[in-house]
Amino acid sequence: MNNTTSPTNVPSNWLVITGILGMFAALVTGVGEYFLLYAPELKHGAENNYANFLHPTEQQLKLGYYLGAFGAPFYIIGYWHIVCMLKQRDKWMGWLIMALAIFGFMSGLVWLLSNAYQGILVQAVAANSGEVATKLLEVQTKVDQLSAPLLQVIRIQVLGISALLALMIFIGKTHYPRWLGLFTPIVLILMVFSTLLFIPSIGKYFVPEALNVAHFVFFTASTLYAAKAVTNAKSFTG
């Protein structure tokens, strides 16, 4: 084997670099989502009455908007890295994971950016009264209704990818240790949400961007094992 080629038949440096780009995607998108969704008294579900959108400033909404738009597409590179790390001979499994990742994260990008629009509208409602406020709230509600189904798409996508990853890692013959199959993105997301129960003072900072936190952890672990695989391949070939 040529020293410039990894066990997955891609250039060695790229196997690690694409993992780092996946980490970059999770970090940048996560920071953007934090600016869009974080509130000191974070509330979830219908009970929040859109109050979370009253916290970000206009500058924070803009920054979150642009960071999300810039960072999210790099997720596709990160998932290509994961597919390479799986080393599967059944290529259709890799294509399925990539299809789910592309569809899900592009839907996620639209959903994330819609939160910037909603934030602007909710704050406009709060700054007005009477018929103007009523009309703005109607528009905001329609935007929310349009984007809400996309959140369900994201959840199904992450669940599907996590199930496939767990199966393939448990079967073996990948660059990952089998125990990593216990810590797929969906499991890590649930762990992030559990911090609200056990350490809420910290959890409130991570829950708004739970998906990104989970993926940052998984991409970090994957990149470390990519570096290990490349090192072992070079040692084997001398």
N, C-alpha and C positions, 0 to 999 in steps of 0.2 A: 504493500500500500504506500502510495506517495505521502510524504510527510505533510503536504499541504492539504490533504483531504481527511475529513473526519469519518467516523464509522457510518455516518448517514449519507456519505457521498456528496457532501457540500463542503466548501472550503472551511477549514478548521476555525479560522477567526470569525467567520460569519455565524457559526453555530453559537458562539458566545455573544457576539455583537447583537444578533437578533434577540437573544434573551435579555440583554441590557436594554434594547429598544422596547421590549415588552414592559420592563420595569419603568422605563421612562413614560410609556403610555399611561400606566396605572398611576404614577406619581403626579404627572401634569393634569390628567383628567380628574384625579381625586382632589387636587388643590382647587381646580375650577369648580367642582361640585360643592366643595366646602364653602366657597364664596357665595354660591347660589342658594344653598339650602341650610347652612348652619344658622341656628338661633339659640340664644342662651337658655331659653325654656323650650327645648325641642319637643314637639308633639307630633303624633302620627295618626293617620287615618282621618275619617270625616270630622272628628272632633276638633281638629286644629283650625277649621274654618279659614284656611289660608293665612293664618296669623304668622306662620314662619316666614312668609314673604315680606313682612313688614320690617324685618331686622336688617337685611343687607342694604348698604348704601348704593346709590346709582353707580358709583365707581366700582364697587364690588360686583355688582351684577354684570357690568361690562367686562371686567377682568375674568370673572367666572365663565362668561359666554365665550370669550376668545380662547381661554385656556382649554375649555372643553372641546371647542371646534378644532383646535390644533392637536391636542393629545390623543383623542379617541381613535383616529385612523391608524395610529401606530399599534393598536391592539391587534390588527390583522397580521402585522409582522411578528408580534409576540406569539400568536397562535400558530403561525407557520413554524416557528421555532419549536413549539411543543410537539407538533406533528412530526418534525424531524427527530425529536428526542424519543418518540415512541417506537421508531425502527420497525414499523409493522410491514409485513409483506402484503397484507390485505389492504391495498391502496384505497379501496372504497371507504374504509373506516376513517382514514385521514381526510379524504375529500368531504365526508359527512361532517367531521369536526370543523373543517374550514368553512363549509357552507353555513353551519349553525353560527359560527363565530362572526362571519361577515354579515349575515342577516341580522343577528341579534345586536351586534355592536353598532351597526349603522342605525338600527331602530333606537338603540340607546342614545346615540348622538342626537337624533331628532328630539327625543324625549328630554334630554338634558338641556338642550338649547331652548326648548319651549318653556322651561322654568324661568329663563331670563325674561321672556315676554310676560309670563304670569306675574313675576315680581314687579315689573314696571306697571302692569295694570292694577294689581292690588294696591300698590302705593298711590296710584292715581285715584283709586276709589277712596282711600283714606284721606286724601288731600282735598276731596270735593264732597259735595252733599247734594241732596235732592235728586232731580231727574238725571243730571250728569253722572252722579255716582251710581245710580241704578243702571244706566246704560253701560257704563264701564264694567260693572260687576257682571252684567249679562254676557259681555264679550269675553271677560276673563273665564267665566264658567264654561263657555263654549270651547275656548282654547284648552281648558282642563279636560273636558270631555273628549276632545280630539286626541290628546296626548296620553290619557290614562290607559287605553288598550295597549300602547307600546310598552308600558311598564310590565304588563302581563307577558308580553312577548319576550322581554328580557329575562324574566324569571324562568319561563319555560326553556329558553335557550341555555341559560346557565345550568339549570337542572339536567338538561339533556347532555350537554358537554361533560358535566361532572360525572354522570353515570357512565358515559363511554370511557372517560379517562380512568375512572376507578376500575372498570372491567379490564381494560387493556393493561393497566399497571399491575393488577393482581395476577393476570395471566402470566406476566413476566416477559422476558426477552426485550425489554426496553432499557434505556439508560437510567431509569429511575429505580430506587429500591421499592420493594412491594409495600412497605409501610406508608409510603407517600400517597398511596391510593386511599388512605383514610383521611387525607387532608386536601380533598379536591376543592375547587372554588366555592361550591355551595356549602360545604361543611365549614369552611373558613368564614363565609358570610354569616352563618348562624353563630359562630363563635364571636364574631364582632358584635352582633346584636346582643349576645348574652352579657356583654360588658355593661349594658344598661342596668342589669339586675345586680351584678356583683361589684362593679366599680363605676357607677354612673357619672362620677366627676370626670372620669377619663373617657368613658364610653360615648358621652354626648358629642365629643369632638370627632369620633371615628364613624359613628353610625350613619351620618348623612352621606358619607362616601364609602359605605361598607363594601360594595362590589369592587371598588378600586383598591381598597386596603387588602381585601382577600387576594386579588390578583397580583398585587405587588409582592405579597408574601410568597405566592406560588411561583411567580416568575423569578424571584430571587433564588428560591430553592432550585428551580430548573436550571438557572444560569450556573449555579455552583456545580451541579452535576454535569452540565455541558462541559465546563472547564475540566472537570475530572475525567470525563470520557475522552476529550481531546488529548489530555496529558497522557492517559493510558495508551491511546492509539499511537502516539509519537514514540513512547517508550517501547511499545511492542515492535514497531518497525525500525527502531534504532535511529 
